[in-house]
Amino acid sequence: MKCPGAVQHPKDYHRDIAAEVTEWVCFQMFDPAELDAVRPYFRAVDQVAALPKGEFIAYNVESGEELRGRLF
């Protein structure tokens, strides 16, 4: 059974747990270390640096599909 999780700083997410994530939902991030932490699982993660506040990109690791949206 997969358990949902959320972190504010992806670089703090242990790599064994990150390897089990099936969907990444990323909001605006600028820190290179944070982007590098997600890059092995979501190659287009650099796009999140350009997102306006409140917008996100969700990436499904299994299907390769992306969903973009906005909360506010």
C-alpha positions as CSV (number, residue, x, y, z in Angstrom):
1,M,0.0,0.0,0.0
2,K,1.4,3.4,-1.0
3,C,1.1,6.2,1.5
4,P,0.8,9.9,0.6
5,G,3.4,12.3,1.8
6,A,4.2,15.9,1.5
7,V,7.3,17.9,2.1
8,Q,8.2,21.6,1.8
9,H,11.8,20.8,1.0
10,P,12.2,17.8,-1.4
11,K,15.9,17.6,-0.7
12,D,15.0,16.5,2.8
13,Y,12.9,13.6,1.4
14,H,14.9,10.4,1.8
15,R,15.9,8.9,-1.6
16,D,14.4,5.5,-0.8
17,I,11.0,7.2,-0.2
18,A,11.4,9.5,-3.2
19,A,12.0,6.5,-5.4
20,E,8.5,5.1,-4.4
21,V,6.6,8.3,-5.3
22,T,4.3,7.9,-8.2
23,E,3.1,11.5,-8.6
24,W,5.0,14.7,-7.9
25,V,3.1,17.9,-7.4
26,C,5.4,20.8,-7.5
27,F,4.8,24.5,-6.9
28,Q,7.2,27.3,-7.5
29,M,10.8,26.3,-6.4
30,F,14.0,28.2,-7.1
31,D,16.6,26.5,-4.9
32,P,18.9,24.4,-7.1
33,A,19.2,21.8,-4.4
34,E,15.5,21.4,-4.3
35,L,15.2,21.1,-8.1
36,D,18.0,18.6,-8.2
37,A,16.3,16.5,-5.6
38,V,13.2,16.1,-7.9
39,R,15.0,16.0,-11.2
40,P,15.7,12.2,-11.3
41,Y,11.9,11.6,-11.0
42,F,10.6,14.5,-13.1
43,R,12.9,15.7,-15.8
44,A,11.0,18.9,-16.6
45,V,11.2,20.0,-13.0
46,D,13.0,23.2,-14.1
47,Q,9.7,24.5,-15.4
48,V,8.4,25.0,-11.8
49,A,10.9,27.8,-11.2
50,A,8.9,29.9,-13.7
51,L,5.5,29.2,-12.2
52,P,3.6,32.1,-10.6
53,K,2.6,31.6,-7.0
54,G,-0.3,29.3,-6.6
55,E,0.3,27.4,-9.8
56,F,1.6,23.8,-9.9
57,I,2.7,21.0,-12.2
58,A,1.7,17.5,-11.3
59,Y,3.8,14.7,-12.9
60,N,2.8,11.1,-12.9
61,V,5.9,8.9,-12.9
62,E,4.2,5.8,-14.2
63,S,2.3,7.4,-17.2
64,G,4.6,10.4,-17.9
65,E,1.6,12.6,-18.0
66,E,1.6,16.2,-16.7
67,L,-1.2,18.2,-15.3
68,R,-1.0,21.9,-14.7
69,G,-3.3,23.8,-12.5
70,R,-3.8,26.8,-10.2
71,L,-5.0,26.9,-6.6
72,F,-5.3,30.7,-6.4
